[in-house]
Amino acid sequence: MRLFSFFALGMALISPLFQSQAAFAQTEPKDYREWSVTCSNVKTCVAVSISGLNEMGVTARPRGIASDTDMGWLWIELAAGPTARPKILFSGDINASTAAPASASLRIVGRDGRVLARGVFTLIAHDSGASQLRDTDVDRFMAVAKAGQAVVYVHANGQRAQSFANLAGFVAAMRAIEAVQGRTGTQAAWIDAGKLTRDRVPAAPVTPRVQAVAFTKIGARTRIPKLVADRRTNDCNDSERLDPGGTGIEGFNLGNGRTLWAVPCGAGAYNMWSAFYLQTSPTRLEPYGFARPGQSVDEEDANSLVNVSLNPEAGQISAFAKGRGIGDCGSAQTYSWDGTNFILTDLVEMTACSGLLPEFWPVRIKSEVIPPAPKPKR
């Protein structure tokens, strides 16, 4: 299952406070058969198996994997830079709540369904609840996985696979990461290694820094301007059912005569969305577009955010669009007010609905946000 573009909200050039797409210097998520790759603006990349868990649908199982074997997921993160090493997690549980016992193992099987030579790996507990491959085994895992068809999880001392993840597309996915990070042909690569020394691999880009500026919420007794009420009537077909009388409309003072209005606008399965408008004078109100990487969407959605949370003291607006009720796909983003623009400072996104909850969604945008200075005590 794929997350529809309905949730890819905001990046039309309809606002004077528009963040340039040049700020989003990262790859788009891309699938390689059973794997998906996402690289962030600082070129930290995540490759994850996306076959799906349980009822989500499974493609043809590799030879030797019984039809009733549960689906698991394999998750590989690799930061940029010559000395970075992959972090490899595995879980057969949709919420990664049960760590593997000490006697559990991860095994790589080949085309005949048999475990490959040197293809058995001990797992250790990870803070998330998933299981992690030991760092000392990473190089061996990457070397063996190149020839594998699947990884299987064997619980305790048993021989029967409890869960598995398909390796179809694994090599292509890792090759793509190595290309993005400049590892290809160097000794710092695992798929397309070469003779070039590690120091030929570029360092990770500097993480962007944004100084957040606090703004203030306008009192509840403030009269809603007719401009805003008219926009609600004209733009939000479902607003009256969702928010009778417009009592949920909120205003925020951004300074210098600017007011940001958040208008409850609609609701769907698992999601409620709000439209945002910037007022710069008693007679001027325009949709406020939030910048976001990817393709443009219709103007009616460009000023909308899903499941919004505003924190004026921190100078931030957050949103979380769920692709399904269990929250195993979608996007979560944070915008920080810098005194002129709302800058997209954090974005995690999982476009494949395959069982990964938000803590495992790949990072697309990462920033260092400097919080506003605390207000002096009176």
VENQUI-V798138 format. One record per residue. N is the residue number from 1. NEAR is the number of other ideal C-beta (glycine too) atoms within 12 Angstrom. Layout:
# VENQUI-V798138
n=N near=NEAR
n=N near=NEAR
This chain:
# VENQUI-V798138
n=1 near=22
n=2 near=23
n=3 near=31
n=4 near=21
n=5 near=20
n=6 near=24
n=7 near=36
n=8 near=35
n=9 near=45
n=10 near=46
n=11 near=32
n=12 near=27
n=13 near=22
n=14 near=27
n=15 near=28
n=16 near=17
n=17 near=32
n=18 near=29
n=19 near=35
n=20 near=16
n=21 near=20
n=22 near=12
n=23 near=23
n=24 near=29
n=25 near=20
n=26 near=34
n=27 near=27
n=28 near=24
n=29 near=36
n=30 near=27
n=31 near=24
n=32 near=27
n=33 near=22
n=34 near=36
n=35 near=38
n=36 near=43
n=37 near=43
n=38 near=45
n=39 near=39
n=40 near=38
n=41 near=32
n=42 near=29
n=43 near=35
n=44 near=33
n=45 near=42
n=46 near=43
n=47 near=47
n=48 near=46
n=49 near=44
n=50 near=46
n=51 near=41
n=52 near=31
n=53 near=34
n=54 near=22
n=55 near=16
n=56 near=25
n=57 near=18
n=58 near=30
n=59 near=21
n=60 near=15
n=61 near=27
n=62 near=32
n=63 near=18
n=64 near=25
n=65 near=34
n=66 near=18
n=67 near=13
n=68 near=14
n=69 near=30
n=70 near=30
n=71 near=40
n=72 near=44
n=73 near=45
n=74 near=51
n=75 near=41
n=76 near=41
n=77 near=34
n=78 near=40
n=79 near=30
n=80 near=31
n=81 near=25
n=82 near=23
n=83 near=17
n=84 near=30
n=85 near=25
n=86 near=37
n=87 near=28
n=88 near=41
n=89 near=41
n=90 near=46
n=91 near=43
n=92 near=37
n=93 near=29
n=94 near=29
n=95 near=21
n=96 near=31
n=97 near=17
n=98 near=23
n=99 near=23
n=100 near=34
n=101 near=19
n=102 near=14
n=103 near=13
n=104 near=33
n=105 near=32
n=106 near=43
n=107 near=41
n=108 near=43
n=109 near=34
n=110 near=25
n=111 near=17
n=112 near=15
n=113 near=22
n=114 near=22
n=115 near=26
n=116 near=28
n=117 near=15
n=118 near=19
n=119 near=29
n=120 near=26
n=121 near=37
n=122 near=24
n=123 near=36
n=124 near=26
n=125 near=23
n=126 near=25
n=127 near=13
n=128 near=24
n=129 near=22
n=130 near=40
n=131 near=39
n=132 near=33
n=133 near=39
n=134 near=24
n=135 near=16
n=136 near=14
n=137 near=26
n=138 near=24
n=139 near=23
n=140 near=25
n=141 near=40
n=142 near=38
n=143 near=23
n=144 near=30
n=145 near=43
n=146 near=26
n=147 near=24
n=148 near=39
n=149 near=35
n=150 near=45
n=151 near=50
n=152 near=44
n=153 near=41
n=154 near=33
n=155 near=28
n=156 near=15
n=157 near=11
n=158 near=15
n=159 near=16
n=160 near=19
n=161 near=33
n=162 near=33
n=163 near=41
n=164 near=42
n=165 near=51
n=166 near=38
n=167 near=40
n=168 near=29
n=169 near=30
n=170 near=41
n=171 near=29
n=172 near=24
n=173 near=43
n=174 near=38
n=175 near=28
n=176 near=32
n=177 near=43
n=178 near=35
n=179 near=25
n=180 near=35
n=181 near=41
n=182 near=29
n=183 near=38
n=184 near=24
n=185 near=20
n=186 near=26
n=187 near=21
n=188 near=35
n=189 near=35
n=190 near=34
n=191 near=31
n=192 near=25
n=193 near=23
n=194 near=19
n=195 near=12
n=196 near=18
n=197 near=15
n=198 near=23
n=199 near=14
n=200 near=20
n=201 near=30
n=202 near=22
n=203 near=20
n=204 near=24
n=205 near=22
n=206 near=16
n=207 near=23
n=208 near=27
n=209 near=17
n=210 near=32
n=211 near=22
n=212 near=31
n=213 near=29
n=214 near=27
n=215 near=33
n=216 near=24
n=217 near=21
n=218 near=25
n=219 near=12
n=220 near=12
n=221 near=8
n=222 near=18
n=223 near=14
n=224 near=30
n=225 near=24
n=226 near=15
n=227 near=28
n=228 near=37
n=229 near=24
n=230 near=18
n=231 near=30
n=232 near=35
n=233 near=21
n=234 near=18
n=235 near=32
n=236 near=35
n=237 near=15
n=238 near=22
n=239 near=30
n=240 near=19
n=241 near=14
n=242 near=25
n=243 near=26
n=244 near=13
n=245 near=15
n=246 near=28
n=247 near=17
n=248 near=25
n=249 near=36
n=250 near=32
n=251 near=33
n=252 near=33
n=253 near=23
n=254 near=32
n=255 near=19
n=256 near=15
n=257 near=13
n=258 near=31
n=259 near=33
n=260 near=43
n=261 near=41
n=262 near=41
n=263 near=43
n=264 near=33
n=265 near=40
n=266 near=29
n=267 near=21
n=268 near=21
n=269 near=17
n=270 near=23
n=271 near=31
n=272 near=30
n=273 near=37
n=274 near=42
n=275 near=47
n=276 near=46
n=277 near=40
n=278 near=37
n=279 near=32
n=280 near=22
n=281 near=14
n=282 near=12
n=283 near=10
n=284 near=16
n=285 near=32
n=286 near=30
n=287 near=36
n=288 near=41
n=289 near=35
n=290 near=46
n=291 near=34
n=292 near=42
n=293 near=31
n=294 near=30
n=295 near=17
n=296 near=21
n=297 near=24
n=298 near=20
n=299 near=21
n=300 near=23
n=301 near=33
n=302 near=32
n=303 near=41
n=304 near=43
n=305 near=43
n=306 near=38
n=307 near=30
n=308 near=35
n=309 near=21
n=310 near=32
n=311 near=23
n=312 near=27
n=313 near=19
n=314 near=25
n=315 near=35
n=316 near=34
n=317 near=39
n=318 near=29
n=319 near=37
n=320 near=31
n=321 near=41
n=322 near=29
n=323 near=38
n=324 near=30
n=325 near=13
n=326 near=24
n=327 near=28
n=328 near=34
n=329 near=39
n=330 near=38
n=331 near=42
n=332 near=34
n=333 near=44
n=334 near=34
n=335 near=41
n=336 near=39
n=337 near=40
n=338 near=28
n=339 near=20
n=340 near=22
n=341 near=31
n=342 near=42
n=343 near=37
n=344 near=46
n=345 near=39
n=346 near=33
n=347 near=43
n=348 near=34
n=349 near=40
n=350 near=41
n=351 near=33
n=352 near=36
n=353 near=33
n=354 near=42
n=355 near=41
n=356 near=45
n=357 near=31
n=358 near=28
n=359 near=23
n=360 near=39
n=361 near=38
n=362 near=41
n=363 near=33
n=364 near=38
n=365 near=38
n=366 near=33
n=367 near=32
n=368 near=19
n=369 near=28
n=370 near=21
n=371 near=21
n=372 near=23
n=373 near=13
n=374 near=9
n=375 near=11
n=376 near=5
n=377 near=4
n=378 near=3
